[in-house]
Amino acid sequence: MEKTLVSIAWLVGMFLGVGVYGQEGTVGIEGHAGHGMVEKEGGGEVIVKTRDGMRLIPDQLNDVVFTLTDGEGKPMDVGEFEVVHEQPVHVMLLDPNYSDYHHVHPEYLGDGKYGFKFTPESDCGYRMWVDVKPIDGGQRFIQEELASGLDCNVAIDEYVNHEVEVDGYTFKLKFDGPVVEGKEVMAEVDVSRDGGAMRELEPVMGAFAHMMGFYGDYETIAHTHPMGEEPKSIGERGGPMLKFHLQPEEAGYLRLYVQVRIDGEDVYAPFGVWVAPGLESASASG
């Protein structure tokens, strides 16, 4: 099962072992093992294992520690991963209702261990995607569950919106055409505050914004960043208009999170869109 979701996107596939904290998630050149499945990009396996017995506590700062090992159980040093968007390891976190999204960069603790802190708003647990690119291989997204006090079976809030206000900032989304499975489309996001254009967006991971998309299956993700020139220095500022290239390869619900940095803080703007079936899907279903 191979999908290209956006200009630089990778497939995350079937998940096994929902709600078990401390199990292993594995992806490798065969495309399937443990929790995840990705495209065959070469290189060996990367296995994620969280600490046994840990549970997230909502509305408190939580310490999360996980281990990265290769297929033979050898701890993987941070130097074994390429630096992508200014970081060797990225972690995306999302609750099952799609209401609370985080993008963090763990600290290397030695002996294959990585740690980060975050404050979950939901008490239903989170799914974690560890995003790495081994030097001898391709991009990997490895899924792992972070359990909390409740084992929730909640439906995704599939709202649709093209405007949202977050922390006093207004984000408006528009496309240059219909959003259709398999078709390229440009997305524009305009950022403002109190009716005035926001031109003080700070560099974040080598760009002025990033966009992450999650399909309704709670497994498949899409990632892109703005078109145009990237900031050349940490003091450079961008905005108010951000442009993204999107080519969805799956019909159905898609939640997009636009991440910007303002006054040193990351701000996430959520948008819900429906991707219309492409011609092949429509023919198959008809």
PEKA-V423013 format. One record per residue. N is the residue number from 1. RES is the residue in one small letter. SS is DSSP state (H for helix, E for strand, C for the rest). NEAR is the number of other C-alpha atoms within 12 Angstrom. Layout:
BEGIN
((N;RES;SS;NEAR) (N;RES;SS;NEAR))
END
This chain:
BEGIN
((1;m;C;17) (2;e;C;19) (3;k;C;25) (4;t;C;27) (5;l;C;34) (6;v;E;33) (7;s;C;25) (8;i;C;27) (9;a;C;32) (10;w;C;39) (11;l;C;40) (12;v;C;44) (13;g;C;33) (14;m;C;28) (15;f;C;32) (16;l;C;24) (17;g;C;21) (18;v;C;30) (19;g;C;31) (20;v;C;29) (21;y;C;34) (22;g;C;27) (23;q;C;28) (24;e;E;34) (25;g;E;45) (26;t;E;40) (27;v;E;47) (28;g;C;37) (29;i;C;26) (30;e;C;21) (31;g;C;32) (32;h;C;30) (33;a;E;27) (34;g;C;30) (35;h;C;38) (36;g;E;42) (37;m;C;38) (38;v;C;42) (39;e;C;30) (40;k;C;25) (41;e;C;25) (42;g;C;21) (43;g;C;24) (44;g;C;29) (45;e;C;40) (46;v;E;50) (47;i;E;42) (48;v;E;44) (49;k;E;38) (50;t;E;33) (51;r;C;26) (52;d;C;18) (53;g;C;19) (54;m;C;24) (55;r;C;29) (56;l;C;34) (57;i;C;25) (58;p;C;24) (59;d;C;14) (60;q;C;16) (61;l;E;14) (62;n;E;20) (63;d;E;23) (64;v;E;38) (65;v;E;34) (66;f;E;42) (67;t;E;39) (68;l;E;42) (69;t;E;32) (70;d;C;27) (71;g;C;23) (72;e;C;13) (73;g;C;19) (74;k;C;19) (75;p;E;26) (76;m;C;33) (77;d;C;26) (78;v;H;29) (79;g;H;20) (80;e;H;25) (81;f;E;30) (82;e;C;23) (83;v;C;21) (84;v;E;22) (85;h;C;25) (86;e;C;15) (87;q;E;24) (88;p;C;30) (89;v;C;40) (90;h;E;34) (91;v;E;36) (92;m;E;38) (93;l;E;42) (94;l;E;41) (95;d;E;39) (96;p;C;37) (97;n;C;28) (98;y;C;36) (99;s;C;31) (100;d;C;31) (101;y;E;36) (102;h;E;32) (103;h;E;36) (104;v;E;29) (105;h;C;31) (106;p;C;30) (107;e;E;24) (108;y;E;26) (109;l;E;19) (110;g;E;18) (111;d;C;18) (112;g;C;29) (113;k;E;27) (114;y;E;33) (115;g;E;28) (116;f;E;29) (117;k;E;23) (118;f;E;31) (119;t;E;26) (120;p;C;31) (121;e;C;26) (122;s;C;31) (123;d;C;28) (124;c;C;31) (125;g;C;37) (126;y;E;44) (127;r;E;43) (128;m;E;43) (129;w;E;48) (130;v;E;40) (131;d;E;42) (132;v;E;41) (133;k;E;34) (134;p;E;34) (135;i;C;23) (136;d;C;20) (137;g;C;22) (138;g;C;30) (139;q;E;38) (140;r;E;47) (141;f;E;48) (142;i;E;51) (143;q;E;51) (144;e;E;46) (145;e;E;46) (146;l;E;47) (147;a;C;36) (148;s;C;29) (149;g;C;20) (150;l;C;21) (151;d;C;22) (152;c;C;19) (153;n;C;15) (154;v;C;18) (155;a;C;16) (156;i;C;24) (157;d;C;23) (158;e;C;25) (159;y;C;22) (160;v;C;20) (161;n;C;23) (162;h;C;25) (163;e;E;24) (164;v;E;28) (165;e;E;23) (166;v;E;23) (167;d;C;20) (168;g;C;17) (169;y;E;28) (170;t;E;28) (171;f;E;37) (172;k;E;30) (173;l;E;33) (174;k;E;25) (175;f;E;23) (176;d;C;18) (177;g;C;17) (178;p;C;22) (179;v;C;30) (180;v;E;31) (181;e;C;29) (182;g;C;24) (183;k;C;27) (184;e;C;24) (185;v;E;25) (186;m;E;27) (187;a;E;33) (188;e;E;29) (189;v;E;40) (190;d;E;34) (191;v;E;41) (192;s;E;28) (193;r;E;23) (194;d;C;13) (195;g;C;15) (196;g;E;16) (197;a;E;21) (198;m;C;28) (199;r;C;23) (200;e;C;26) (201;l;E;35) (202;e;E;32) (203;p;C;34) (204;v;E;37) (205;m;C;32) (206;g;C;27) (207;a;E;34) (208;f;C;44) (209;a;C;44) (210;h;E;37) (211;m;E;43) (212;m;E;42) (213;g;E;46) (214;f;E;47) (215;y;E;36) (216;g;C;28) (217;d;C;24) (218;y;C;34) (219;e;C;37) (220;t;C;41) (221;i;E;44) (222;a;E;39) (223;h;E;38) (224;t;E;35) (225;h;E;38) (226;p;C;36) (227;m;C;23) (228;g;C;16) (229;e;C;19) (230;e;C;25) (231;p;C;22) (232;k;C;16) (233;s;C;16) (234;i;C;19) (235;g;C;16) (236;e;C;19) (237;r;E;27) (238;g;E;33) (239;g;C;33) (240;p;C;28) (241;m;E;29) (242;l;E;38) (243;k;E;33) (244;f;E;37) (245;h;E;32) (246;l;E;39) (247;q;C;34) (248;p;C;44) (249;e;C;37) (250;e;C;36) (251;a;C;27) (252;g;E;25) (253;y;E;33) (254;l;E;41) (255;r;E;41) (256;l;E;42) (257;y;E;43) (258;v;E;44) (259;q;E;39) (260;v;E;44) (261;r;E;32) (262;i;E;28) (263;d;C;15) (264;g;C;14) (265;e;E;14) (266;d;E;26) (267;v;E;33) (268;y;E;31) (269;a;E;38) (270;p;E;37) (271;f;E;36) (272;g;E;32) (273;v;E;32) (274;w;E;27) (275;v;E;32) (276;a;E;24) (277;p;C;24) (278;g;C;23) (279;l;H;17) (280;e;H;17) (281;s;H;18) (282;a;H;14) (283;s;H;9) (284;a;H;9) (285;s;H;9) (286;g;C;8))
END
